[in-house]
Amino acid sequence: KGKYFDCYMMLDIHSRFIVGAHVHATESGTLAVEMMKGIFGIHGIPQVVHADRGTSMTSKTVAALLSDLEVTRSHSRPRVSNDNPYSEALFKTLKYGPEFPERFASVHDAGTFISDFVDWYNHHHQHSGIGFHTPANVHYGHAVGVAKERSATLAAARARHPERFTKTTDPKILALPGPAWINQPKEYTEQSAA
């Protein structure tokens, strides 16, 4: 009781894919850098990293890593949670899910829970913000093929049982996401307008 664990998590805001998540008993810039190096080694170096103003994300070690890699740093304004809507929505999905326990017995149990959640979220959760695709399908470029399969399945069902359908066209398919930004840099805003 009274002990908290820290979850370090990185999310690709375009696809909503969780690219990495670690649970530790403490918060530190060194642990954040360790996680980022692992993620960047697998998924590549991003152009921008947006983070809250926690001590690990504003630490000199994180700042030095991102500066060395020429990654733009972006931070939420102090005490403004909606500056990071993608993370806030993700954590609501995490915390309000039926499996979220009231307490974790150990940091190992918390890590196991997060690992299972990340697998479900990335590969099974059909996210409304990305056209009811899974984050993995969007992240790895499979969403267009999945949309075609869905359309073919609907067409086959309509052909077998036309009486069940009121229209002869597919229901509206939600669009895949376009560019996603938090604190969009001015040069990108100007390029979009041009």
CNS distance restraints for C-alpha pairs under 8 A (distance, minus, plus):
assign (resid   4 and name CA) (resid  25 and name CA) 7.06 0.50 0.50
assign (resid   5 and name CA) (resid  23 and name CA) 6.69 0.50 0.50
assign (resid   5 and name CA) (resid  24 and name CA) 5.82 0.50 0.50
assign (resid   5 and name CA) (resid  25 and name CA) 4.74 0.50 0.50
assign (resid   5 and name CA) (resid  26 and name CA) 6.55 0.50 0.50
assign (resid   5 and name CA) (resid 107 and name CA) 6.61 0.50 0.50
assign (resid   5 and name CA) (resid 110 and name CA) 7.76 0.50 0.50
assign (resid   6 and name CA) (resid  23 and name CA) 5.57 0.50 0.50
assign (resid   6 and name CA) (resid  24 and name CA) 5.31 0.50 0.50
assign (resid   6 and name CA) (resid  25 and name CA) 6.09 0.50 0.50
assign (resid   6 and name CA) (resid  26 and name CA) 6.13 0.50 0.50
assign (resid   6 and name CA) (resid  27 and name CA) 6.11 0.50 0.50
assign (resid   7 and name CA) (resid  21 and name CA) 6.83 0.50 0.50
assign (resid   7 and name CA) (resid  22 and name CA) 5.70 0.50 0.50
assign (resid   7 and name CA) (resid  23 and name CA) 4.41 0.50 0.50
assign (resid   7 and name CA) (resid  24 and name CA) 6.52 0.50 0.50
assign (resid   8 and name CA) (resid  20 and name CA) 7.97 0.50 0.50
assign (resid   8 and name CA) (resid  21 and name CA) 5.47 0.50 0.50
assign (resid   8 and name CA) (resid  22 and name CA) 5.14 0.50 0.50
assign (resid   8 and name CA) (resid  23 and name CA) 6.19 0.50 0.50
assign (resid   8 and name CA) (resid  24 and name CA) 7.95 0.50 0.50
assign (resid   8 and name CA) (resid  32 and name CA) 6.92 0.50 0.50
assign (resid   8 and name CA) (resid  35 and name CA) 7.82 0.50 0.50
assign (resid   9 and name CA) (resid  18 and name CA) 7.21 0.50 0.50
assign (resid   9 and name CA) (resid  19 and name CA) 7.78 0.50 0.50
assign (resid   9 and name CA) (resid  20 and name CA) 5.63 0.50 0.50
assign (resid   9 and name CA) (resid  21 and name CA) 4.21 0.50 0.50
assign (resid   9 and name CA) (resid  22 and name CA) 6.49 0.50 0.50
assign (resid  10 and name CA) (resid  18 and name CA) 5.86 0.50 0.50
assign (resid  10 and name CA) (resid  19 and name CA) 5.66 0.50 0.50
assign (resid  10 and name CA) (resid  20 and name CA) 5.33 0.50 0.50
assign (resid  10 and name CA) (resid  21 and name CA) 6.48 0.50 0.50
assign (resid  11 and name CA) (resid  16 and name CA) 6.06 0.50 0.50
assign (resid  11 and name CA) (resid  17 and name CA) 5.67 0.50 0.50
assign (resid  11 and name CA) (resid  18 and name CA) 4.37 0.50 0.50
assign (resid  11 and name CA) (resid  19 and name CA) 5.61 0.50 0.50
assign (resid  11 and name CA) (resid  20 and name CA) 7.29 0.50 0.50
assign (resid  11 and name CA) (resid  87 and name CA) 7.45 0.50 0.50
assign (resid  12 and name CA) (resid  16 and name CA) 5.28 0.50 0.50
assign (resid  12 and name CA) (resid  17 and name CA) 5.29 0.50 0.50
assign (resid  12 and name CA) (resid  18 and name CA) 6.33 0.50 0.50
assign (resid  12 and name CA) (resid  19 and name CA) 6.63 0.50 0.50
assign (resid  13 and name CA) (resid  17 and name CA) 7.25 0.50 0.50
assign (resid  13 and name CA) (resid  86 and name CA) 6.50 0.50 0.50
assign (resid  13 and name CA) (resid 180 and name CA) 6.27 0.50 0.50
assign (resid  13 and name CA) (resid 181 and name CA) 7.63 0.50 0.50
assign (resid  14 and name CA) (resid 139 and name CA) 7.89 0.50 0.50
assign (resid  14 and name CA) (resid 177 and name CA) 6.61 0.50 0.50
assign (resid  14 and name CA) (resid 178 and name CA) 7.32 0.50 0.50
assign (resid  14 and name CA) (resid 179 and name CA) 6.49 0.50 0.50
assign (resid  14 and name CA) (resid 180 and name CA) 5.30 0.50 0.50
assign (resid  15 and name CA) (resid 130 and name CA) 7.15 0.50 0.50
assign (resid  15 and name CA) (resid 135 and name CA) 5.26 0.50 0.50
assign (resid  15 and name CA) (resid 136 and name CA) 7.48 0.50 0.50
assign (resid  15 and name CA) (resid 138 and name CA) 5.31 0.50 0.50
assign (resid  15 and name CA) (resid 139 and name CA) 5.08 0.50 0.50
assign (resid  15 and name CA) (resid 177 and name CA) 7.48 0.50 0.50
assign (resid  16 and name CA) (resid  86 and name CA) 7.67 0.50 0.50
assign (resid  16 and name CA) (resid 122 and name CA) 7.95 0.50 0.50
assign (resid  16 and name CA) (resid 135 and name CA) 5.30 0.50 0.50
assign (resid  16 and name CA) (resid 139 and name CA) 7.83 0.50 0.50
assign (resid  17 and name CA) (resid 121 and name CA) 7.96 0.50 0.50
assign (resid  17 and name CA) (resid 122 and name CA) 5.65 0.50 0.50
assign (resid  17 and name CA) (resid 135 and name CA) 4.69 0.50 0.50
assign (resid  17 and name CA) (resid 136 and name CA) 6.06 0.50 0.50
assign (resid  17 and name CA) (resid 139 and name CA) 6.31 0.50 0.50
assign (resid  18 and name CA) (resid 118 and name CA) 6.64 0.50 0.50
assign (resid  18 and name CA) (resid 121 and name CA) 7.91 0.50 0.50
assign (resid  18 and name CA) (resid 122 and name CA) 6.50 0.50 0.50
assign (resid  18 and name CA) (resid 135 and name CA) 8.00 0.50 0.50
assign (resid  19 and name CA) (resid  39 and name CA) 6.56 0.50 0.50
assign (resid  19 and name CA) (resid  43 and name CA) 7.47 0.50 0.50
assign (resid  20 and name CA) (resid  35 and name CA) 7.41 0.50 0.50
assign (resid  20 and name CA) (resid  39 and name CA) 6.18 0.50 0.50
assign (resid  21 and name CA) (resid  35 and name CA) 7.84 0.50 0.50
assign (resid  21 and name CA) (resid 114 and name CA) 7.31 0.50 0.50
assign (resid  21 and name CA) (resid 115 and name CA) 7.45 0.50 0.50
assign (resid  21 and name CA) (resid 118 and name CA) 7.68 0.50 0.50
assign (resid  22 and name CA) (resid  35 and name CA) 7.28 0.50 0.50
assign (resid  22 and name CA) (resid 111 and name CA) 6.78 0.50 0.50
assign (resid  22 and name CA) (resid 114 and name CA) 7.81 0.50 0.50
assign (resid  23 and name CA) (resid 107 and name CA) 6.96 0.50 0.50
assign (resid  23 and name CA) (resid 110 and name CA) 6.82 0.50 0.50
assign (resid  23 and name CA) (resid 111 and name CA) 5.24 0.50 0.50
assign (resid  23 and name CA) (resid 114 and name CA) 7.66 0.50 0.50
assign (resid  24 and name CA) (resid 107 and name CA) 6.58 0.50 0.50
assign (resid  24 and name CA) (resid 111 and name CA) 7.96 0.50 0.50
assign (resid  25 and name CA) (resid 107 and name CA) 6.33 0.50 0.50
assign (resid  27 and name CA) (resid  31 and name CA) 7.26 0.50 0.50
assign (resid  27 and name CA) (resid  55 and name CA) 7.57 0.50 0.50
assign (resid  27 and name CA) (resid  56 and name CA) 6.21 0.50 0.50
assign (resid  28 and name CA) (resid  32 and name CA) 6.48 0.50 0.50
assign (resid  28 and name CA) (resid  55 and name CA) 7.07 0.50 0.50
assign (resid  28 and name CA) (resid  56 and name CA) 4.77 0.50 0.50
assign (resid  28 and name CA) (resid  59 and name CA) 7.98 0.50 0.50
assign (resid  29 and name CA) (resid  33 and name CA) 6.09 0.50 0.50
assign (resid  29 and name CA) (resid  55 and name CA) 7.24 0.50 0.50
assign (resid  29 and name CA) (resid  56 and name CA) 4.03 0.50 0.50
assign (resid  29 and name CA) (resid  57 and name CA) 6.47 0.50 0.50
assign (resid  29 and name CA) (resid  58 and name CA) 7.84 0.50 0.50
assign (resid  29 and name CA) (resid  59 and name CA) 5.44 0.50 0.50
assign (resid  29 and name CA) (resid  60 and name CA) 7.45 0.50 0.50
assign (resid  29 and name CA) (resid  61 and name CA) 5.70 0.50 0.50
assign (resid  29 and name CA) (resid  62 and name CA) 5.89 0.50 0.50
assign (resid  30 and name CA) (resid  34 and name CA) 6.20 0.50 0.50
assign (resid  30 and name CA) (resid  56 and name CA) 7.69 0.50 0.50
assign (resid  30 and name CA) (resid  61 and name CA) 6.42 0.50 0.50
assign (resid  30 and name CA) (resid  62 and name CA) 7.53 0.50 0.50
assign (resid  31 and name CA) (resid  35 and name CA) 6.29 0.50 0.50
assign (resid  31 and name CA) (resid  56 and name CA) 7.98 0.50 0.50
assign (resid  32 and name CA) (resid  36 and name CA) 6.16 0.50 0.50
assign (resid  32 and name CA) (resid  56 and name CA) 6.36 0.50 0.50
assign (resid  32 and name CA) (resid  57 and name CA) 7.15 0.50 0.50
assign (resid  32 and name CA) (resid  62 and name CA) 6.94 0.50 0.50
assign (resid  33 and name CA) (resid  37 and name CA) 6.07 0.50 0.50
assign (resid  33 and name CA) (resid  61 and name CA) 6.87 0.50 0.50
assign (resid  33 and name CA) (resid  62 and name CA) 5.63 0.50 0.50
assign (resid  33 and name CA) (resid  65 and name CA) 7.07 0.50 0.50
assign (resid  34 and name CA) (resid  38 and name CA) 6.42 0.50 0.50
assign (resid  35 and name CA) (resid  39 and name CA) 6.25 0.50 0.50
assign (resid  36 and name CA) (resid  40 and name CA) 5.93 0.50 0.50
assign (resid  37 and name CA) (resid  41 and name CA) 6.04 0.50 0.50
assign (resid  38 and name CA) (resid  42 and name CA) 6.56 0.50 0.50
assign (resid  39 and name CA) (resid  43 and name CA) 5.88 0.50 0.50
assign (resid  39 and name CA) (resid  44 and name CA) 7.38 0.50 0.50
assign (resid  40 and name CA) (resid  44 and name CA) 4.52 0.50 0.50
assign (resid  40 and name CA) (resid  45 and name CA) 4.99 0.50 0.50
assign (resid  40 and name CA) (resid  46 and name CA) 7.64 0.50 0.50
assign (resid  41 and name CA) (resid  45 and name CA) 7.66 0.50 0.50
assign (resid  45 and name CA) (resid  69 and name CA) 7.60 0.50 0.50
assign (resid  45 and name CA) (resid  71 and name CA) 7.63 0.50 0.50
assign (resid  46 and name CA) (resid  71 and name CA) 6.62 0.50 0.50
assign (resid  47 and name CA) (resid  70 and name CA) 7.79 0.50 0.50
assign (resid  47 and name CA) (resid  71 and name CA) 5.20 0.50 0.50
assign (resid  47 and name CA) (resid  72 and name CA) 6.17 0.50 0.50
assign (resid  48 and name CA) (resid  71 and name CA) 5.43 0.50 0.50
assign (resid  48 and name CA) (resid  72 and name CA) 4.58 0.50 0.50
assign (resid  48 and name CA) (resid  73 and name CA) 5.91 0.50 0.50
assign (resid  48 and name CA) (resid  74 and name CA) 7.05 0.50 0.50
assign (resid  49 and name CA) (resid  71 and name CA) 6.91 0.50 0.50
assign (resid  49 and name CA) (resid  72 and name CA) 6.35 0.50 0.50
assign (resid  49 and name CA) (resid  73 and name CA) 5.27 0.50 0.50
assign (resid  49 and name CA) (resid  74 and name CA) 6.08 0.50 0.50
assign (resid  50 and name CA) (resid  73 and name CA) 6.09 0.50 0.50
assign (resid  50 and name CA) (resid  74 and name CA) 4.44 0.50 0.50
assign (resid  50 and name CA) (resid  75 and name CA) 5.46 0.50 0.50
assign (resid  50 and name CA) (resid  76 and name CA) 7.55 0.50 0.50
assign (resid  50 and name CA) (resid  84 and name CA) 7.96 0.50 0.50
assign (resid  50 and name CA) (resid 182 and name CA) 7.17 0.50 0.50
assign (resid  51 and name CA) (resid  57 and name CA) 6.39 0.50 0.50
assign (resid  51 and name CA) (resid  73 and name CA) 7.92 0.50 0.50
assign (resid  51 and name CA) (resid  74 and name CA) 6.37 0.50 0.50
assign (resid  51 and name CA) (resid  75 and name CA) 4.99 0.50 0.50
assign (resid  51 and name CA) (resid  76 and name CA) 6.49 0.50 0.50
assign (resid  51 and name CA) (resid  84 and name CA) 7.61 0.50 0.50
assign (resid  52 and name CA) (resid  57 and name CA) 6.81 0.50 0.50
assign (resid  52 and name CA) (resid  75 and name CA) 5.52 0.50 0.50
assign (resid  52 and name CA) (resid  76 and name CA) 5.21 0.50 0.50
assign (resid  52 and name CA) (resid  84 and name CA) 7.38 0.50 0.50
assign (resid  53 and name CA) (resid  57 and name CA) 6.22 0.50 0.50
assign (resid  53 and name CA) (resid  58 and name CA) 5.96 0.50 0.50
assign (resid  53 and name CA) (resid  75 and name CA) 6.31 0.50 0.50
assign (resid  53 and name CA) (resid  76 and name CA) 6.48 0.50 0.50
assign (resid  53 and name CA) (resid  77 and name CA) 7.75 0.50 0.50
assign (resid  53 and name CA) (resid  78 and name CA) 6.88 0.50 0.50
assign (resid  54 and name CA) (resid  58 and name CA) 6.29 0.50 0.50
assign (resid  55 and name CA) (resid  59 and name CA) 5.85 0.50 0.50
assign (resid  56 and name CA) (resid  62 and name CA) 7.27 0.50 0.50
assign (resid  57 and name CA) (resid  62 and name CA) 6.23 0.50 0.50
assign (resid  57 and name CA) (resid  63 and name CA) 7.91 0.50 0.50
assign (resid  58 and name CA) (resid  62 and name CA) 6.82 0.50 0.50
assign (resid  58 and name CA) (resid  63 and name CA) 6.83 0.50 0.50
assign (resid  59 and name CA) (resid  63 and name CA) 6.26 0.50 0.50
assign (resid  60 and name CA) (resid  64 and name CA) 5.89 0.50 0.50
assign (resid  61 and name CA) (resid  65 and name CA) 6.28 0.50 0.50
assign (resid  62 and name CA) (resid  66 and name CA) 6.23 0.50 0.50
assign (resid  63 and name CA) (resid  67 and name CA) 5.98 0.50 0.50
assign (resid  63 and name CA) (resid  73 and name CA) 7.78 0.50 0.50
assign (resid  64 and name CA) (resid  68 and name CA) 6.00 0.50 0.50
assign (resid  65 and name CA) (resid  69 and name CA) 6.28 0.50 0.50
assign (resid  66 and name CA) (resid  70 and name CA) 5.97 0.50 0.50
assign (resid  66 and name CA) (resid  71 and name CA) 4.96 0.50 0.50
assign (resid  66 and name CA) (resid  72 and name CA) 7.08 0.50 0.50
assign (resid  66 and name CA) (resid  73 and name CA) 7.14 0.50 0.50
assign (resid  67 and name CA) (resid  71 and name CA) 6.02 0.50 0.50
assign (resid  67 and name CA) (resid  72 and name CA) 7.52 0.50 0.50
assign (resid  74 and name CA) (resid 183 and name CA) 7.03 0.50 0.50
assign (resid  76 and name CA) (resid  80 and name CA) 6.71 0.50 0.50
assign (resid  76 and name CA) (resid  81 and name CA) 7.48 0.50 0.50
assign (resid  76 and name CA) (resid  83 and name CA) 5.18 0.50 0.50
assign (resid  76 and name CA) (resid  84 and name CA) 6.47 0.50 0.50
assign (resid  77 and name CA) (resid  83 and name CA) 6.77 0.50 0.50
assign (resid  81 and name CA) (resid  85 and name CA) 7.23 0.50 0.50
assign (resid  81 and name CA) (resid  88 and name CA) 7.23 0.50 0.50
assign (resid  82 and name CA) (resid  88 and name CA) 7.44 0.50 0.50
assign (resid  83 and name CA) (resid 182 and name CA) 7.15 0.50 0.50
assign (resid  84 and name CA) (resid  88 and name CA) 6.25 0.50 0.50
assign (resid  84 and name CA) (resid 182 and name CA) 7.09 0.50 0.50
assign (resid  85 and name CA) (resid  89 and name CA) 5.99 0.50 0.50
assign (resid  86 and name CA) (resid  90 and name CA) 6.20 0.50 0.50
assign (resid  87 and name CA) (resid  91 and name CA) 6.11 0.50 0.50
assign (resid  88 and name CA) (resid  92 and name CA) 6.20 0.50 0.50
assign (resid  89 and name CA) (resid  93 and name CA) 6.31 0.50 0.50
assign (resid  90 and name CA) (resid  94 and name CA) 6.26 0.50 0.50
assign (resid  91 and name CA) (resid  95 and name CA) 5.96 0.50 0.50
assign (resid  92 and name CA) (resid  96 and name CA) 5.77 0.50 0.50
assign (resid  93 and name CA) (resid  97 and name CA) 5.99 0.50 0.50
assign (resid  94 and name CA) (resid 100 and name CA) 7.02 0.50 0.50
assign (resid  94 and name CA) (resid 117 and name CA) 7.44 0.50 0.50
assign (resid  95 and name CA) (resid 100 and name CA) 5.82 0.50 0.50
assign (resid  96 and name CA) (resid 100 and name CA) 6.90 0.50 0.50
assign (resid 104 and name CA) (resid 109 and name CA) 6.09 0.50 0.50
assign (resid 104 and name CA) (resid 110 and name CA) 5.74 0.50 0.50
assign (resid 105 and name CA) (resid 109 and name CA) 6.21 0.50 0.50
assign (resid 105 and name CA) (resid 110 and name CA) 7.71 0.50 0.50
assign (resid 106 and name CA) (resid 110 and name CA) 6.39 0.50 0.50
assign (resid 107 and name CA) (resid 111 and name CA) 6.12 0.50 0.50
assign (resid 108 and name CA) (resid 112 and name CA) 6.19 0.50 0.50
assign (resid 109 and name CA) (resid 113 and name CA) 6.17 0.50 0.50
assign (resid 110 and name CA) (resid 114 and name CA) 6.23 0.50 0.50
assign (resid 111 and name CA) (resid 115 and name CA) 6.09 0.50 0.50
assign (resid 112 and name CA) (resid 116 and name CA) 6.25 0.50 0.50
assign (resid 113 and name CA) (resid 117 and name CA) 6.13 0.50 0.50
assign (resid 114 and name CA) (resid 118 and name CA) 6.03 0.50 0.50
assign (resid 115 and name CA) (resid 119 and name CA) 6.36 0.50 0.50
assign (resid 116 and name CA) (resid 120 and name CA) 6.31 0.50 0.50
assign (resid 117 and name CA) (resid 121 and name CA) 5.93 0.50 0.50
assign (resid 118 and name CA) (resid 122 and name CA) 5.88 0.50 0.50
assign (resid 119 and name CA) (resid 123 and name CA) 5.90 0.50 0.50
assign (resid 119 and name CA) (resid 124 and name CA) 7.63 0.50 0.50
assign (resid 120 and name CA) (resid 124 and name CA) 5.04 0.50 0.50
assign (resid 120 and name CA) (resid 125 and name CA) 6.17 0.50 0.50
assign (resid 121 and name CA) (resid 125 and name CA) 4.83 0.50 0.50
assign (resid 121 and name CA) (resid 134 and name CA) 7.61 0.50 0.50
assign (resid 121 and name CA) (resid 135 and name CA) 7.38 0.50 0.50
assign (resid 122 and name CA) (resid 134 and name CA) 6.17 0.50 0.50
assign (resid 122 and name CA) (resid 135 and name CA) 5.03 0.50 0.50
assign (resid 122 and name CA) (resid 136 and name CA) 5.24 0.50 0.50
assign (resid 123 and name CA) (resid 134 and name CA) 5.74 0.50 0.50
assign (resid 123 and name CA) (resid 135 and name CA) 6.68 0.50 0.50
assign (resid 123 and name CA) (resid 136 and name CA) 5.54 0.50 0.50
assign (resid 123 and name CA) (resid 137 and name CA) 7.70 0.50 0.50
assign (resid 124 and name CA) (resid 134 and name CA) 5.99 0.50 0.50
assign (resid 125 and name CA) (resid 133 and name CA) 7.70 0.50 0.50
assign (resid 125 and name CA) (resid 134 and name CA) 5.44 0.50 0.50
assign (resid 125 and name CA) (resid 135 and name CA) 7.51 0.50 0.50
assign (resid 126 and name CA) (resid 132 and name CA) 4.51 0.50 0.50
assign (resid 126 and name CA) (resid 133 and name CA) 4.81 0.50 0.50
assign (resid 126 and name CA) (resid 134 and name CA) 4.64 0.50 0.50
assign (resid 126 and name CA) (resid 135 and name CA) 7.60 0.50 0.50
assign (resid 127 and name CA) (resid 131 and name CA) 6.71 0.50 0.50
assign (resid 127 and name CA) (resid 132 and name CA) 4.60 0.50 0.50
assign (resid 127 and name CA) (resid 133 and name CA) 5.73 0.50 0.50
assign (resid 127 and name CA) (resid 134 and name CA) 5.98 0.50 0.50
assign (resid 127 and name CA) (resid 135 and name CA) 7.18 0.50 0.50
assign (resid 128 and name CA) (resid 132 and name CA) 4.65 0.50 0.50
assign (resid 128 and name CA) (resid 133 and name CA) 7.53 0.50 0.50
assign (resid 129 and name CA) (resid 177 and name CA) 7.50 0.50 0.50
assign (resid 130 and name CA) (resid 134 and name CA) 7.80 0.50 0.50
assign (resid 130 and name CA) (resid 135 and name CA) 7.69 0.50 0.50
assign (resid 130 and name CA) (resid 138 and name CA) 7.73 0.50 0.50
assign (resid 130 and name CA) (resid 174 and name CA) 7.46 0.50 0.50
assign (resid 130 and name CA) (resid 175 and name CA) 7.05 0.50 0.50
assign (resid 130 and name CA) (resid 176 and name CA) 5.28 0.50 0.50
assign (resid 130 and name CA) (resid 177 and name CA) 5.62 0.50 0.50
assign (resid 131 and name CA) (resid 173 and name CA) 6.95 0.50 0.50
assign (resid 131 and name CA) (resid 174 and name CA) 4.38 0.50 0.50
assign (resid 131 and name CA) (resid 175 and name CA) 5.51 0.50 0.50
assign (resid 131 and name CA) (resid 176 and name CA) 5.55 0.50 0.50
assign (resid 131 and name CA) (resid 177 and name CA) 7.75 0.50 0.50
assign (resid 132 and name CA) (resid 174 and name CA) 7.38 0.50 0.50
assign (resid 133 and name CA) (resid 137 and name CA) 6.42 0.50 0.50
assign (resid 133 and name CA) (resid 138 and name CA) 6.88 0.50 0.50
assign (resid 133 and name CA) (resid 143 and name CA) 6.56 0.50 0.50
assign (resid 134 and name CA) (resid 138 and name CA) 6.67 0.50 0.50
assign (resid 135 and name CA) (resid 139 and name CA) 5.91 0.50 0.50
assign (resid 136 and name CA) (resid 140 and name CA) 5.91 0.50 0.50
assign (resid 137 and name CA) (resid 141 and name CA) 5.91 0.50 0.50
assign (resid 137 and name CA) (resid 142 and name CA) 4.66 0.50 0.50
assign (resid 137 and name CA) (resid 143 and name CA) 5.03 0.50 0.50
assign (resid 137 and name CA) (resid 146 and name CA) 7.97 0.50 0.50
assign (resid 138 and name CA) (resid 142 and name CA) 6.02 0.50 0.50
assign (resid 138 and name CA) (resid 143 and name CA) 5.15 0.50 0.50
assign (resid 138 and name CA) (resid 176 and name CA) 7.99 0.50 0.50
assign (resid 142 and name CA) (resid 146 and name CA) 6.31 0.50 0.50
assign (resid 143 and name CA) (resid 147 and name CA) 6.12 0.50 0.50
assign (resid 143 and name CA) (resid 176 and name CA) 7.91 0.50 0.50
assign (resid 144 and name CA) (resid 148 and name CA) 6.41 0.50 0.50
assign (resid 145 and name CA) (resid 149 and name CA) 6.29 0.50 0.50
assign (resid 146 and name CA) (resid 150 and name CA) 6.18 0.50 0.50
assign (resid 147 and name CA) (resid 151 and name CA) 6.27 0.50 0.50
assign (resid 147 and name CA) (resid 173 and name CA) 7.96 0.50 0.50
assign (resid 148 and name CA) (resid 152 and name CA) 6.22 0.50 0.50
assign (resid 149 and name CA) (resid 153 and name CA) 6.13 0.50 0.50
assign (resid 150 and name CA) (resid 154 and name CA) 6.26 0.50 0.50
assign (resid 151 and name CA) (resid 155 and name CA) 6.19 0.50 0.50
assign (resid 151 and name CA) (resid 170 and name CA) 6.86 0.50 0.50
assign (resid 152 and name CA) (resid 156 and name CA) 6.17 0.50 0.50
assign (resid 153 and name CA) (resid 157 and name CA) 6.21 0.50 0.50
assign (resid 154 and name CA) (resid 158 and name CA) 6.05 0.50 0.50
assign (resid 154 and name CA) (resid 170 and name CA) 6.99 0.50 0.50
assign (resid 155 and name CA) (resid 159 and name CA) 6.14 0.50 0.50
assign (resid 155 and name CA) (resid 170 and name CA) 7.72 0.50 0.50
assign (resid 156 and name CA) (resid 160 and name CA) 6.29 0.50 0.50
assign (resid 157 and name CA) (resid 161 and name CA) 5.99 0.50 0.50
assign (resid 157 and name CA) (resid 162 and name CA) 7.67 0.50 0.50
assign (resid 158 and name CA) (resid 162 and name CA) 4.77 0.50 0.50
assign (resid 158 and name CA) (resid 164 and name CA) 7.39 0.50 0.50
assign (resid 158 and name CA) (resid 165 and name CA) 6.61 0.50 0.50
assign (resid 158 and name CA) (resid 168 and name CA) 7.99 0.50 0.50
assign (resid 161 and name CA) (resid 165 and name CA) 7.66 0.50 0.50
assign (resid 184 and name CA) (resid 188 and name CA) 6.80 0.50 0.50
assign (resid 184 and name CA) (resid 189 and name CA) 6.83 0.50 0.50
assign (resid 185 and name CA) (resid 189 and name CA) 6.62 0.50 0.50
assign (resid 186 and name CA) (resid 190 and name CA) 6.27 0.50 0.50
assign (resid 187 and name CA) (resid 191 and name CA) 6.21 0.50 0.50
assign (resid 188 and name CA) (resid 192 and name CA) 6.16 0.50 0.50
assign (resid 189 and name CA) (resid 193 and name CA) 6.43 0.50 0.50
assign (resid 190 and name CA) (resid 194 and name CA) 6.34 0.50 0.50
